[in-house]
């Protein structure tokens, strides 16, 4: 009997150790997809309400890919018309997909059921619409850099496709994100290495611009908030995701294998997996975190 009990205890300990091994360590990046699955313009990962992951420029520019988060495989979801190239993906309350088309000076709308692609808004005043975030009223905010002269703008795009210029004469605007309570808008300037924050009112207007954070080296790209309001920022060129508190203090920095991290999103059943797009490796990496993304 004693030997039997010892055997059971040993088996239990072995199973516990195996289960523990299967739990990924927090903030440790690993590959999701194979290298060179995307073009060098891989960007804009995002999940729909059903938990499907979409990423722009799958296999070649001008496409949207649908990625299996279990095995890292991918398939073509849609090809964009008119030589358009997407940079980011956001979904509205009805599940429609929106993409900034930096080549055509548009924001595109995709019906996920019919896969029909249409121009949601076009403006000759757009530079190169780059990144998007969206609020509960289905208002989009778009960063709009001019890489050539290192300047940028911020737009709000109201329901129906009306573009409202919120601020011009900025640095190279890139990553853009709303806080979980949607009372703060964060916008970074890649080349100037600054992150700004604005107060947001109920109508979606911004005011009270303040410097949130600044760095002495490397660049910035996409940004996302977790549920606690911490801001995850892609440090393009350094190959890390830096995590900043709502007060702008650095909490940690997560190293990646690739150096040209372009954007990120939260996903998984519990919202605690961060998926990152890497332009130099043309693939995706992922890591686990303690706090879920703001939508979870």
N, C-alpha and C positions, 0 to 999 in steps of 0.2 A: 504493500500500500504506500509506504514511504517513497519507494522508487517511482510509483505512479504519480504521486503528488509532485515530486521533483520534475518529472517529465512534463507535466501539465504547466508548471510554473515556468519551465524553460521555454516551452512552446509559446506561452502567453507573452513572455519577454521578447521572444524573437519576432512575433507578430507586431508587437508594439514598436519595436525598433524599425521594422519594415515600413509600418504606417508612417512613422516619424520621418523616415528617409524620403517618402513620397511627397511630403509637404515642402514646397519650394521655400527657400530662405527669402526673407524680406530684403528688398532693394538689391537683389542679385540678378543682373540681366542675363537673359539667355535668348537664343534665336527662336523665332516663331516660324519664319519662312526660310527657304534657301536663298542664297545670294543671287543677284542678277535676275530676280523674278519680275522686277519693275524697271522702268526707265530711270534715268538720273533725276527726274523731277518727281519721284515718289513723294507724296504729301497727303495731308488731309484725312487721316483715318477717323472713322466715326461709326457708331452702332445705331441701327434703327431700333424701334421699340421691341421688335421680335428677337433682338440679340444677334442680328447679322452684321458682320463687319465689312465695311466698304472702304476702299482706298483708291485714290486717283493714280492714273498713269501705270496701270497694270500691263506689263510686257512692253508697252510702247506709249508714247505721249498721246493724249487725246482719248483716253479710255477711263473707265471705272471698273475696278476689280472687286469681286466678292471673295473674301478670304475665310477659309475654314480654320477656326481658332484651335481645333483639336489636333489637326495634323499639319497645319501650315500650308495646305494646298490652296490653289486659287483658280478662279474661273472668270471669264469676261462677263461683266454685267451689262455694260452698254458702251458703245463708241460715240463720242461727241461729234456733231456735224460741223461743217464750215471751218475745219482746222483748229477748232477750239481746244484749249488745254486748261484743265481744271487745276486748282491749287488747294482747295479745301472742300469739306462736305459738312453741311448742317441739315437737320430735318425740322420741319415745322410740326405743329400739333396734329396735322392731318397725315403726316408721314411723307410729305413731299420733300424731295431732296433739292438742295440749293448749292451751287458751285460758283465761285468766282472764276471767270474766264479771263485770265490776264492778257491773252492774245487778242481777244475780240472786244475788250473793254465792256464786258457784260457780267451780269450775274445770271446764271442759267438755272432753270427749274426742270426737274426730272420727275415724271409721274412713275412711281415704282411699279405700278401694276402694268401699265401699257409700255413703259420705258420710252415714252415720248419726251424729247428734249425740246424746250422752248426758251426763248429769251425772256427772263423775268423783268430785267431792267437793263437798258443800255444808256450810256452817257458818253459823249465826246469829252467830257470833263474828267472822266476816269483816267487815271494813269495806267496802272496794272493791278486791278483788284486782286488781293493776295489771300487774306484770311477772313473768316467769318465767325461770329458768334450770334446767338439768337436768344430772345427773351420769351417769357410766357405769353406775351401778346403777339408773337410771331413777327416782331420787328427784328430785322437783321442789322448788325453792325459790321462794317467792312473796313479793313485796313487797305490803304491804296498808295503803295510806294512808287516813287520814280527813282529807280536804281541809278540811272545815268547821272542825275544831279544830286543824288543823296537827300531827296526831300520826300514828303509824304502828306497824306490827308486821311481823315476819318469821315466815313459816311454812315448815315442811318438810312435803311431802306424799309419804308413802311409797307404794310400789307397792300397788295395790289401793284407793288413795284415802283413806288415813288421814292426817288433818291433825294436825301437831304444832306447837304454838306455841313458837318458839325465842326470841323476844324481843318484849316489849311496851313501851309508854311511850317510843317513839322519836319523832323528828321525822317529817316527811312522807315516808315511805319510798317510793321510786320505782324507779329503775334497780337491777338486781341481776344479778350475774355471778360465775361461778367462774373461777379462774385455770386455765391449761392443765393443771397437775398436780392440780387439784381440791383443793388443800390450803388455799386461801384463798378466802373469799367476800367480795365487795365489794357494799356496799349504799349508795346515796346518799339524802340527804334534800333534796328539791327546794327547799323554802322556806328551810330552814336553811343550804343551800349547803354541806353537808358530805358527804364520802365516808368511810365506815367500812370497816375490813377485820377479818375474823375468821379464826381458825384453824379448820380443818375436820378432824375425825377420820374414821376409816374407817367409822364408823357413820352419819356425816352430821351429827353434832352440832357446834355452833359454840362457840367460847370465845375468850378473850384479845382482846376488842374494842379496837381502836386507831384513832385518827384517821389516815386515809390522805391526805386532801387537803381543803382548804377554799378557797372563793372569796368575794370581797367583793360580787359583783354577779351579776345574772341568775339563771337557775335550772338545774336538772339534769333529765334524763329518762333514756332508755335508755343502756345501756353494753354494750360487747363487748370481749373480749380478742383480741389476735393471738397467734400461735404463740410469740412471744418473751415473752409475759406483759404487754405494754404494754396499757393500758386506754384504750379510745376512749369518750369521754363526750359525749353530746349536751348542748350548752349552750343550753337552751330560752330564747328571747328574744334571745339574742346572735346566733344563726344561725351557730354554729361547732361543729365537733367538736374537742375538745381531746384530745390524746394524752399520757397520763401513763405514766412508766416504772414498773416494779414497786416502785421506791423512792418513788413518789409525786411525782417531779419532772416538770415540764412539758417535753415534747419538742418539740411544735409544736401549732399550732392551725390547722385547715383551715376557711377561710371558705366559706359556702354562699350561695346566692341568697336562699332563704327564711330567716326568723328563728326560726320555731317548729319546730325540729327535735325530733321526738318519739322516734325510735329508729333503730337501724341494724343492719346485719348484713353479714358478709363472704360473698362468693360469686364466681362466675365459675369457669372451668376450673382456674385456679391459686390461687383463694381470695384474690386480691389486689385485688379490686374491693369497695369499701364502698358499700352501698346505704342511703340515708337517706330517712326519711319526713318530709315537711314539712306541718305542719297549716295554716299560713297560706296556702300555695300549693295545698294539697290535691293534692300530687303527690310524685314521688320524684326525688331527685338522686343522683349517684354520682361516685366518684372512685377513682383507682388509688393503691395503696400499695406499699411495698417488701416488707413482711412479710405473709404470708397469715394468715388467721384461724386460731384455735386448732384448728379441726376439720380443717384441711388439711395 
